Amino acid sequence: MTKTILVTGATDGIGLATVRVLAGLGHTILLHGRNVDKLNTVQTELAGLAQGGRIHSYVADLSRVNEVEALAQAVAADHTNLDVLINNAGVYHTPVAKTEDGLDTRFAVNTFAPYLLANCLWDLLCSSRGSRVINLSSAAQSPVQIDALIGKTTLSAGEAYAQSKLALTMWTQEQALVSGETGPKVIAVNPGSMLGSKMVKEAFGVAAGDVSQGADVLVKVAVSDDFADANGRYFDNDSGKFAALHPDALDRRKSKAVVDAIEDFLAIL
């Protein structure tokens, strides 16, 4: 059965490799990117690969809360259901460390945007049986400082990235509890370390792996029955299996504190 799948950050790296595979399988793809020209190029390419599925594109800067909300509104206006949301977009190095909303850009894009997008599209996801939210985590995870999360403390790029990815994994667990057995499955995935994406090259200067490794696992998590009961779990593609969560992600008090801080920040914007 074909699905309607929204992929953020779909014009480069793992996101682009993922939508190429999904389009070739006949799924309807909702492309997200920041650059109109890149989006148009990818949409044209995928139209040639599509096996019956439709290709749509949406422009938004995920570092800006109002644009994340506008993206969700546009998707909801165009579609009556959403089967899969893949929160793939992420940043490490950025020329602008602080966003207009006052957040560190790593936390804004890697943590806040996926959280807000999933929640704004929750009703649409709930309208599709067996729907899934896939959050791209990382092997790099570091205990979250709440003041850093909400922009009151400045961190190095590496530390902000690692904390943003653990914060993402922590709210994945909390959202999975909200979803329960009947709602959308919310799954965290480390697509693989040091893959050849633009972000990895910019962050570390090297890229040891093929981005197709990450794309392959995202396609499986999105459409395979093997992940139908993976709600709240963490799949580590470095080991090729489900893995133990970071201890902080198992601590309900800490995870709730992260979610509460995200919600409190969004509430005052």
Backbone as CSV, one residue per row, in Angstrom:
resi,resn,N_x,N_y,N_z,CA_x,CA_y,CA_z,C_x,C_y,C_z
1,MET,0.848,-1.200,0.000,0.000,0.000,0.000,0.884,1.251,0.000
2,THR,0.597,2.179,-0.908,1.382,3.399,-0.957,0.962,4.359,0.140
3,LYS,1.877,5.241,0.526,1.653,6.151,1.636,1.950,7.593,1.217
4,THR,1.422,8.517,2.022,1.755,9.931,1.877,2.800,10.258,2.936
5,ILE,3.965,10.723,2.500,5.124,10.846,3.390,5.738,12.237,3.273
6,LEU,5.843,12.929,4.392,6.499,14.233,4.456,7.929,14.048,4.964
7,VAL,8.893,14.556,4.208,10.304,14.461,4.592,10.877,15.866,4.674
8,THR,11.346,16.259,5.848,11.988,17.569,5.973,13.456,17.451,5.567
9,GLY,14.004,18.563,5.086,15.393,18.543,4.642,15.607,17.575,3.501
10,ALA,14.711,17.643,2.499,14.695,16.622,1.451,15.505,16.984,0.213
11,THR,16.243,18.087,0.252,16.977,18.507,-0.946,18.460,18.160,-0.898
12,ASP,18.926,17.566,0.186,20.341,17.209,0.315,20.485,15.922,1.108
13,GLY,21.643,15.304,0.997,22.069,14.238,1.891,21.109,13.074,2.041
14,ILE,20.922,12.652,3.295,20.085,11.499,3.594,18.643,11.747,3.170
15,GLY,18.164,12.971,3.374,16.790,13.280,2.998,16.552,13.090,1.519
16,LEU,17.461,13.595,0.696,17.331,13.461,-0.751,17.417,11.999,-1.171
17,ALA,18.368,11.274,-0.617,18.496,9.850,-0.950,17.243,9.083,-0.553
18,THR,16.630,9.479,0.553,15.424,8.802,1.039,14.241,9.043,0.113
19,VAL,14.013,10.287,-0.289,12.849,10.567,-1.138,13.018,9.950,-2.523
20,ARG,14.237,9.809,-2.982,14.455,9.133,-4.265,13.953,7.690,-4.206
21,VAL,14.283,7.005,-3.118,13.834,5.616,-2.973,12.318,5.557,-2.818
22,LEU,11.768,6.405,-1.961,10.333,6.374,-1.689,9.519,6.718,-2.933
23,ALA,9.988,7.685,-3.716,9.285,8.042,-4.949,9.299,6.872,-5.926
24,GLY,10.423,6.180,-5.999,10.533,5.029,-6.886,9.622,3.886,-6.489
25,LEU,9.205,3.870,-5.218,8.285,2.842,-4.727,6.822,3.234,-4.924
26,GLY,6.591,4.436,-5.440,5.233,4.852,-5.750,4.511,5.627,-4.668
27,HIS,5.235,6.017,-3.628,4.603,6.771,-2.544,4.417,8.235,-2.950
28,THR,3.424,8.884,-2.363,3.238,10.322,-2.541,4.196,11.032,-1.601
29,ILE,5.038,11.898,-2.150,6.099,12.525,-1.376,5.833,14.012,-1.205
30,LEU,5.921,14.463,0.034,5.832,15.880,0.358,7.243,16.333,0.714
31,LEU,7.831,17.081,-0.189,9.217,17.533,-0.023,9.264,18.825,0.767
32,HIS,10.185,18.909,1.700,10.429,20.182,2.377,11.873,20.605,2.143
33,GLY,12.051,21.913,1.955,13.390,22.469,1.861,13.348,23.966,2.117
34,ARG,14.522,24.586,2.234,14.602,26.037,2.460,14.761,26.816,1.169
35,ASN,15.261,26.142,0.134,15.627,26.819,-1.101,14.672,26.420,-2.225
36,VAL,13.990,27.403,-2.799,12.993,27.134,-3.833,13.613,26.467,-5.054
37,ASP,14.769,26.946,-5.482,15.406,26.389,-6.673,15.776,24.918,-6.469
38,LYS,16.332,24.618,-5.297,16.671,23.226,-5.010,15.422,22.354,-4.974
39,LEU,14.369,22.866,-4.348,13.120,22.108,-4.283,12.575,21.820,-5.674
40,ASN,12.586,22.821,-6.534,12.078,22.624,-7.891,12.896,21.583,-8.643
41,THR,14.216,21.619,-8.446,15.084,20.640,-9.103,14.773,19.230,-8.633
42,VAL,14.629,19.067,-7.314,14.336,17.742,-6.764,12.947,17.278,-7.190
43,GLN,11.975,18.170,-7.180,10.623,17.792,-7.584,10.599,17.304,-9.031
44,THR,11.333,17.986,-9.902,11.403,17.569,-11.303,12.055,16.192,-11.432
45,GLU,13.135,15.989,-10.663,13.809,14.687,-10.695,12.885,13.573,-10.226
46,LEU,12.192,13.812,-9.112,11.344,12.768,-8.546,10.138,12.472,-9.428
47,ALA,9.661,13.485,-10.136,8.548,13.265,-11.052,8.914,12.221,-12.104
48,GLY,10.187,12.190,-12.477,10.645,11.193,-13.439,10.822,9.813,-12.832
49,LEU,10.971,9.750,-11.495,11.140,8.467,-10.807,9.828,7.897,-10.311
50,ALA,8.840,8.778,-10.097,7.590,8.383,-9.447,6.889,7.272,-10.210
51,GLN,6.438,6.290,-9.469,5.695,5.165,-10.029,4.224,5.280,-9.623
52,GLY,3.606,6.362,-10.044,2.190,6.553,-9.727,1.935,7.505,-8.582
53,GLY,2.940,7.745,-7.745,2.762,8.666,-6.634,2.896,10.111,-7.086
54,ARG,2.383,11.019,-6.269,2.490,12.439,-6.585,3.621,13.065,-5.780
55,ILE,4.145,14.167,-6.300,5.244,14.874,-5.648,4.794,16.305,-5.367
56,HIS,4.887,16.732,-4.112,4.542,18.090,-3.708,5.754,18.704,-3.003
57,SER,5.871,20.012,-3.030,7.000,20.651,-2.347,6.540,21.822,-1.486
58,TYR,7.277,22.050,-0.403,6.950,23.095,0.574,8.236,23.773,1.025
59,VAL,8.206,25.092,1.047,9.366,25.883,1.458,9.169,26.384,2.888
60,ALA,10.184,26.211,3.719,10.124,26.753,5.081,11.511,26.752,5.695
61,ASP,11.788,27.777,6.493,13.005,27.836,7.294,12.648,27.299,8.671
62,LEU,13.128,26.107,8.982,12.739,25.440,10.225,13.362,26.063,11.471
63,SER,14.226,27.053,11.297,14.764,27.749,12.472,13.783,28.807,12.976
64,ARG,12.709,29.053,12.230,11.720,30.057,12.588,10.391,29.391,12.924
65,VAL,9.923,29.608,14.131,8.711,28.952,14.607,7.518,29.258,13.706
66,ASN,7.384,30.511,13.286,6.226,30.855,12.457,6.242,30.137,11.118
67,GLU,7.429,29.846,10.591,7.499,29.139,9.313,7.218,27.644,9.483
68,VAL,7.573,27.087,10.630,7.217,25.697,10.926,5.699,25.565,10.999
69,GLU,5.072,26.503,11.689,3.612,26.494,11.785,2.966,26.664,10.417
70,ALA,3.526,27.540,9.596,2.984,27.761,8.250,3.142,26.511,7.390
71,LEU,4.249,25.807,7.550,4.461,24.559,6.824,3.379,23.543,7.182
72,ALA,3.124,23.395,8.468,2.088,22.454,8.912,0.721,22.850,8.371
73,GLN,0.421,24.130,8.390,-0.863,24.608,7.880,-1.012,24.327,6.388
74,ALA,0.076,24.510,5.638,0.032,24.269,4.198,-0.181,22.788,3.891
75,VAL,0.507,21.936,4.625,0.341,20.495,4.427,-1.086,20.074,4.767
76,ALA,-1.605,20.572,5.886,-2.963,20.223,6.305,-4.009,20.729,5.324
77,ALA,-3.737,21.866,4.691,-4.679,22.421,3.719,-4.708,21.597,2.437
78,ASP,-3.583,20.964,2.098,-3.465,20.238,0.832,-3.825,18.756,0.934
79,HIS,-3.812,18.214,2.174,-3.953,16.768,2.317,-4.915,16.417,3.447
80,THR,-5.650,15.337,3.253,-6.612,14.889,4.265,-6.034,13.842,5.193
81,ASN,-4.854,13.345,4.863,-4.195,12.391,5.744,-2.690,12.450,5.529
82,LEU,-1.963,11.991,6.518,-0.504,11.909,6.445,-0.099,10.604,7.112
83,ASP,0.588,9.759,6.351,0.956,8.442,6.871,2.278,8.448,7.616
84,VAL,3.225,9.252,7.135,4.564,9.259,7.744,5.128,10.673,7.728
85,LEU,5.660,11.088,8.864,6.442,12.323,8.967,7.863,11.926,9.315
86,ILE,8.809,12.250,8.438,10.227,11.984,8.704,10.905,13.315,9.011
87,ASN,11.191,13.533,10.282,11.889,14.750,10.720,13.380,14.554,10.505
88,ASN,13.799,14.789,9.254,15.179,14.539,8.855,16.068,15.772,8.968
89,ALA,15.526,16.959,8.731,16.339,18.181,8.690,17.115,18.378,9.988
90,GLY,18.375,18.759,9.846,19.191,19.011,11.030,20.360,19.915,10.685
91,VAL,20.898,20.579,11.692,22.051,21.456,11.486,23.096,21.215,12.568
92,TYR,24.335,21.488,12.220,25.468,21.421,13.153,26.167,22.774,13.138
93,HIS,26.942,23.060,12.089,27.505,24.400,11.924,26.473,25.292,11.239
94,THR,26.423,26.541,11.641,25.483,27.476,11.034,26.068,28.884,11.123
95,PRO,25.896,29.708,10.091,26.438,31.073,10.136,25.723,31.952,11.149
96,VAL,24.507,31.558,11.521,23.722,32.320,12.498,23.441,31.406,13.693
97,ALA,24.131,31.643,14.794,24.018,30.754,15.951,22.717,30.940,16.715
98,LYS,22.129,32.145,16.639,20.915,32.462,17.390,19.790,32.791,16.412
99,THR,18.626,32.239,16.654,17.497,32.488,15.761,16.751,33.756,16.158
100,GLU,15.842,34.175,15.280,15.021,35.352,15.567,14.147,35.142,16.800
101,ASP,13.843,33.885,17.107,13.011,33.579,18.276,13.811,33.476,19.565
102,GLY,15.157,33.591,19.460,15.999,33.573,20.645,16.567,32.220,21.012
103,LEU,16.462,31.243,20.111,16.980,29.906,20.375,18.339,29.712,19.705
104,ASP,19.155,28.817,20.263,20.312,28.332,19.529,19.779,27.613,18.293
105,THR,20.373,27.847,17.145,19.858,27.294,15.893,19.820,25.772,15.912
106,ARG,20.790,25.125,16.590,20.769,23.667,16.674,19.531,23.164,17.393
107,PHE,19.199,23.782,18.502,17.996,23.374,19.221,16.733,23.721,18.422
108,ALA,16.739,24.870,17.753,15.565,25.297,16.994,15.217,24.298,15.901
109,VAL,16.234,23.908,15.109,15.989,23.027,13.962,15.927,21.560,14.371
110,ASN,16.800,21.144,15.273,16.924,19.723,15.599,15.927,19.245,16.636
111,THR,15.409,20.140,17.453,14.505,19.739,18.541,13.132,20.401,18.434
112,PHE,13.122,21.736,18.412,11.844,22.456,18.442,11.023,22.233,17.170
113,ALA,11.652,22.355,16.012,10.901,22.226,14.757,10.247,20.854,14.610
114,PRO,10.967,19.744,14.853,10.300,18.440,14.779,9.147,18.305,15.773
115,TYR,9.354,18.823,16.987,8.301,18.748,18.002,7.061,19.514,17.556
116,LEU,7.263,20.737,17.105,6.144,21.580,16.703,5.451,21.020,15.464
117,LEU,6.222,20.563,14.500,5.632,20.031,13.275,4.799,18.786,13.564
118,ALA,5.336,17.893,14.387,4.586,16.683,14.731,3.289,17.023,15.446
119,ASN,3.349,17.959,16.361,2.143,18.298,17.110,1.120,19.043,16.262
120,CYS,1.588,19.919,15.377,0.658,20.638,14.497,-0.010,19.696,13.496
121,LEU,0.687,18.610,13.142,0.150,17.661,12.173,-0.433,16.412,12.836
122,TRP,-0.560,16.447,14.150,-0.974,15.246,14.888,-2.344,14.737,14.442
123,ASP,-3.312,15.626,14.277,-4.645,15.196,13.852,-4.601,14.546,12.479
124,LEU,-3.781,15.103,11.595,-3.643,14.538,10.255,-3.002,13.146,10.328
125,LEU,-2.020,12.988,11.192,-1.383,11.684,11.386,-2.358,10.680,12.001
126,CYS,-3.169,11.164,12.921,-4.134,10.277,13.578,-5.210,9.785,12.614
127,SER,-5.397,10.487,11.504,-6.409,10.077,10.530,-5.936,8.914,9.674
128,SER,-4.662,8.545,9.785,-4.100,7.439,9.006,-3.754,6.282,9.931
129,ARG,-4.332,5.155,9.684,-4.061,3.979,10.502,-2.604,3.545,10.326
130,GLY,-1.923,3.316,11.428,-0.537,2.866,11.372,0.458,3.943,11.014
131,SER,0.089,5.203,11.193,0.993,6.302,10.845,2.212,6.326,11.767
132,ARG,3.261,6.995,11.278,4.525,7.017,12.017,5.175,8.392,11.974
133,VAL,5.807,8.760,13.084,6.662,9.939,13.155,8.075,9.424,13.394
134,ILE,8.984,9.746,12.491,10.357,9.256,12.576,11.273,10.440,12.836
135,ASN,11.932,10.422,13.974,12.811,11.518,14.384,14.271,11.100,14.245
136,LEU,15.040,11.862,13.456,16.442,11.525,13.275,17.266,11.985,14.462
137,SER,17.675,11.007,15.233,18.531,11.259,16.380,19.984,11.101,15.935
138,SER,20.839,10.714,16.853,22.264,10.616,16.542,22.951,9.780,17.612
139,ALA,24.103,9.239,17.240,24.932,8.579,18.254,25.488,9.607,19.223
140,ALA,25.575,10.858,18.771,26.058,11.954,19.618,24.896,12.491,20.446
141,GLN,24.862,12.149,21.715,23.825,12.622,22.622,24.475,13.025,23.943
142,SER,24.043,14.168,24.460,24.639,14.697,25.678,23.540,15.233,26.589
143,PRO,23.675,15.085,27.919,22.639,15.552,28.850,22.207,16.983,28.577
144,VAL,20.912,17.194,28.596,20.327,18.471,28.181,20.321,19.474,29.321
145,GLN,20.886,20.651,29.051,20.782,21.776,29.977,19.560,22.596,29.555
146,ILE,18.593,22.719,30.435,17.353,23.399,30.084,17.605,24.848,29.660
147,ASP,18.520,25.528,30.327,18.815,26.915,29.954,19.375,27.001,28.536
148,ALA,20.162,26.003,28.141,20.683,25.977,26.770,19.562,25.672,25.783
149,LEU,18.694,24.761,26.153,17.555,24.384,25.309,16.707,25.590,24.930
150,ILE,16.482,26.489,25.872,15.602,27.634,25.626,16.371,28.924,25.329
151,GLY,17.661,28.791,25.035,18.416,29.929,24.539,19.017,30.854,25.571
152,LYS,19.041,30.441,26.827,19.590,31.310,27.871,21.078,31.089,28.097
153,THR,21.614,29.968,27.583,23.018,29.635,27.743,23.606,29.297,26.381
154,THR,24.814,29.759,26.119,25.474,29.500,24.843,26.413,28.311,24.970
155,LEU,26.339,27.401,23.994,27.180,26.215,23.976,28.003,26.185,22.692
156,SER,29.019,25.352,22.665,29.747,25.109,21.424,28.817,24.398,20.443
157,ALA,29.181,24.431,19.164,28.346,23.794,18.149,28.171,22.304,18.428
158,GLY,29.266,21.630,18.781,29.193,20.200,19.035,28.335,19.853,20.228
159,GLU,28.460,20.626,21.298,27.683,20.352,22.500,26.211,20.665,22.273
160,ALA,25.923,21.768,21.590,24.524,22.110,21.295,23.889,21.042,20.420
161,TYR,24.640,20.549,19.438,24.124,19.500,18.562,23.802,18.232,19.368
162,ALA,24.750,17.799,20.196,24.557,16.572,20.964,23.393,16.697,21.946
163,GLN,23.272,17.866,22.586,22.153,18.066,23.507,20.824,18.135,22.754
164,SER,20.834,18.760,21.574,19.598,18.870,20.802,19.105,17.501,20.362
165,LYS,20.020,16.578,20.069,19.634,15.247,19.632,19.129,14.393,20.793
166,LEU,19.690,14.578,21.980,19.133,13.869,23.127,17.767,14.449,23.480
167,ALA,17.617,15.774,23.407,16.312,16.394,23.676,15.263,15.863,22.708
168,LEU,15.640,15.687,21.453,14.736,15.119,20.458,14.331,13.700,20.846
169,THR,15.302,12.909,21.271,15.027,11.525,21.661,14.158,11.477,22.912
170,MET,14.361,12.417,23.820,13.569,12.448,25.053,12.114,12.797,24.765
171,TRP,11.881,13.786,23.881,10.477,14.091,23.615,9.823,13.020,22.754
172,THR,10.642,12.259,22.020,10.111,11.106,21.291,9.464,10.122,22.263
173,GLN,10.141,9.878,23.378,9.599,8.951,24.375,8.313,9.486,24.991
174,GLU,8.298,10.769,25.293,7.105,11.370,25.892,5.927,11.355,24.913
175,GLN,6.201,11.661,23.642,5.132,11.667,22.648,4.618,10.253,22.396
176,ALA,5.485,9.274,22.495,5.060,7.880,22.328,4.086,7.474,23.426
177,LEU,4.302,7.972,24.624,3.389,7.674,25.724,2.022,8.310,25.480
178,VAL,2.024,9.532,24.938,0.766,10.199,24.591,0.037,9.409,23.514
179,SER,0.785,8.918,22.541,0.213,8.197,21.410,-0.388,6.865,21.822
180,GLY,0.295,6.167,22.710,-0.202,4.881,23.175,-0.197,3.820,22.086
181,GLU,-1.037,2.809,22.262,-1.048,1.682,21.333,-1.799,1.980,20.052
182,THR,-2.726,2.928,20.083,-3.596,3.149,18.925,-3.212,4.358,18.076
183,GLY,-2.406,5.256,18.601,-2.044,6.457,17.859,-0.824,6.258,16.982
184,PRO,-0.341,7.332,16.376,0.862,7.255,15.546,2.052,6.709,16.324
185,LYS,2.857,5.918,15.670,4.069,5.393,16.291,5.170,6.446,16.173
186,VAL,5.836,6.733,17.277,6.872,7.757,17.300,8.198,7.058,17.581
187,ILE,9.130,7.182,16.634,10.342,6.367,16.654,11.573,7.250,16.454
188,ALA,12.598,7.033,17.261,13.869,7.745,17.100,14.855,6.841,16.371
189,VAL,15.610,7.428,15.447,16.544,6.637,14.634,17.885,7.353,14.524
190,ASN,18.950,6.624,14.809,20.279,7.089,14.429,20.547,6.495,13.056
191,PRO,20.550,7.317,11.989,20.669,6.761,10.639,22.049,6.224,10.316
192,GLY,23.025,6.517,11.174,24.390,6.067,10.942,25.362,7.194,11.194
193,SER,26.504,6.862,11.720,27.494,7.878,12.061,28.425,8.167,10.891
194,MET,28.782,9.435,10.752,29.785,9.880,9.776,29.417,9.503,8.343
195,LEU,28.132,9.612,8.011,27.718,9.377,6.636,28.065,10.595,5.778
196,GLY,28.044,10.413,4.468,28.525,11.455,3.565,27.549,12.566,3.290
197,SER,26.917,13.087,4.300,25.980,14.191,4.129,26.719,15.524,4.194
198,LYS,26.074,16.559,3.681,26.648,17.903,3.720,26.916,18.327,5.156
199,MET,25.977,18.019,6.074,26.133,18.422,7.463,27.360,17.761,8.093
200,VAL,27.554,16.477,7.852,28.693,15.761,8.426,30.001,16.316,7.879
201,LYS,30.037,16.579,6.586,31.261,17.116,5.987,31.612,18.476,6.567
202,GLU,30.579,19.324,6.756,30.815,20.653,7.314,31.237,20.569,8.777
203,ALA,30.658,19.616,9.515,30.938,19.520,10.940,32.301,18.913,11.232
204,PHE,32.661,17.856,10.481,33.857,17.087,10.827,34.932,17.080,9.747
205,GLY,34.596,17.592,8.572,35.578,17.639,7.503,35.784,16.327,6.779
206,VAL,35.130,15.271,7.254,35.225,13.957,6.616,33.847,13.314,6.615
207,ALA,33.689,12.328,5.756,32.450,11.557,5.709,32.800,10.151,5.254
208,ALA,32.695,9.197,6.168,33.205,7.857,5.894,32.195,6.960,5.201
209,GLY,30.890,7.243,5.363,29.879,6.321,4.870,29.048,6.884,3.739
210,ASP,28.293,6.000,3.109,27.402,6.348,2.012,26.053,6.758,2.589
211,VAL,25.507,7.897,2.121,24.224,8.355,2.648,23.110,7.351,2.369
212,SER,23.321,6.467,1.391,22.290,5.463,1.102,22.065,4.530,2.290
213,GLN,23.085,4.388,3.154,22.909,3.571,4.360,21.823,4.177,5.255
214,GLY,21.866,5.508,5.395,20.852,6.184,6.175,19.502,6.159,5.502
215,ALA,19.493,6.357,4.175,18.236,6.336,3.432,17.565,4.973,3.532
216,ASP,18.345,3.923,3.420,17.778,2.570,3.466,17.057,2.304,4.779
217,VAL,17.656,2.737,5.886,17.014,2.476,7.168,15.784,3.349,7.357
218,LEU,15.819,4.585,6.859,14.645,5.440,6.984,13.473,4.904,6.171
219,VAL,13.751,4.373,5.001,12.690,3.767,4.198,12.073,2.581,4.940
220,LYS,12.913,1.767,5.541,12.406,0.614,6.292,11.551,1.048,7.475
221,VAL,12.044,2.027,8.232,11.278,2.487,9.399,9.954,3.106,8.956
222,ALA,9.952,3.731,7.786,8.745,4.395,7.300,7.680,3.433,6.819
223,VAL,8.078,2.365,6.153,7.071,1.543,5.464,7.073,0.062,5.835
224,SER,8.115,-0.429,6.496,8.187,-1.861,6.772,7.321,-2.257,7.971
225,ASP,6.717,-3.420,7.871,5.929,-3.955,8.990,6.813,-4.273,10.191
226,ASP,8.108,-4.393,9.968,9.029,-4.694,11.072,9.035,-3.595,12.122
227,PHE,8.587,-2.389,11.732,8.600,-1.261,12.661,7.186,-0.839,13.078
228,ALA,6.219,-1.702,12.812,4.825,-1.364,13.121,4.575,-1.229,14.615
229,ASP,5.392,-1.892,15.434,5.214,-1.862,16.894,6.413,-1.232,17.588
230,ALA,7.074,-0.296,16.904,8.310,0.288,17.441,8.064,1.588,18.198
231,ASN,6.854,1.823,18.644,6.530,3.073,19.321,7.448,3.336,20.518
232,GLY,8.102,4.500,20.509,8.952,4.886,21.619,10.327,4.248,21.624
233,ARG,10.650,3.494,20.594,11.939,2.804,20.575,13.001,3.612,19.817
234,TYR,14.240,3.212,20.011,15.386,3.880,19.392,16.134,2.859,18.550
235,PHE,16.187,3.109,17.233,16.905,2.201,16.348,18.261,2.794,16.009
236,ASP,19.306,2.026,16.257,20.679,2.477,16.029,21.225,1.790,14.787
237,ASN,21.355,2.538,13.705,21.813,1.932,12.457,23.300,1.618,12.462
238,ASP,24.039,2.151,13.428,25.447,1.773,13.551,25.562,0.291,13.930
239,SER,24.640,-0.168,14.771,24.646,-1.569,15.182,23.628,-2.398,14.406
240,GLY,22.732,-1.707,13.696,21.726,-2.398,12.894,20.604,-3.008,13.705
241,LYS,20.341,-2.440,14.887,19.285,-3.009,15.728,18.762,-1.959,16.693
242,PHE,17.627,-2.293,17.350,17.133,-1.431,18.409,18.156,-1.413,19.536
243,ALA,18.329,-0.241,20.128,19.358,-0.090,21.157,18.772,0.537,22.408
244,ALA,19.538,0.425,23.484,19.125,1.031,24.741,19.127,2.545,24.610
245,LEU,18.160,3.163,25.246,18.085,4.617,25.254,19.121,5.201,26.198
246,HIS,19.509,6.447,25.952,20.338,7.185,26.895,19.602,7.203,28.243
247,PRO,20.315,7.047,29.347,19.642,7.010,30.656,18.703,8.191,30.902
248,ASP,19.056,9.372,30.407,18.187,10.536,30.618,16.858,10.398,29.885
249,ALA,16.868,9.676,28.756,15.630,9.469,28.006,14.717,8.463,28.698
250,LEU,15.278,7.704,29.633,14.481,6.755,30.418,13.973,7.370,31.709
251,ASP,14.432,8.566,32.002,14.053,9.262,33.230,12.846,10.153,32.927
252,ARG,11.666,9.750,33.370,10.449,10.488,33.053,10.488,11.917,33.585
253,ARG,11.117,12.119,34.728,11.200,13.465,35.292,12.005,14.376,34.365
254,LYS,13.152,13.888,33.901,13.990,14.689,33.011,13.339,14.891,31.648
255,SER,12.728,13.837,31.123,12.076,13.952,29.818,10.900,14.919,29.869
256,LYS,10.135,14.850,30.934,9.004,15.768,31.082,9.488,17.203,31.220
257,ALA,10.616,17.388,31.906,11.172,18.741,32.051,11.555,19.322,30.696
258,VAL,12.096,18.493,29.816,12.440,18.942,28.463,11.195,19.332,27.691
259,VAL,10.180,18.476,27.723,8.932,18.770,27.004,8.262,20.006,27.571
260,ASP,8.223,20.123,28.883,7.601,21.300,29.516,8.328,22.578,29.101
261,ALA,9.660,22.518,29.030,10.434,23.700,28.641,10.148,24.079,27.187
262,ILE,10.028,23.091,26.315,9.691,23.353,24.909,8.314,24.005,24.817
263,GLU,7.342,23.439,25.500,5.984,23.949,25.438,5.874,25.343,26.039
264,ASP,6.555,25.562,27.151,6.522,26.870,27.791,7.126,27.939,26.882
265,PHE,8.220,27.596,26.213,8.869,28.548,25.313,7.942,28.876,24.137
266,LEU,7.367,27.854,23.540,6.482,28.069,22.381,5.237,28.862,22.767
267,ALA,4.794,28.696,24.007,3.561,29.345,24.449,3.687,30.864,24.536
268,ILE,4.916,31.365,24.736,5.090,32.811,24.914,5.466,33.530,23.614
269,LEU,5.635,32.780,22.532,5.978,33.409,21.251,4.745,34.045,20.605
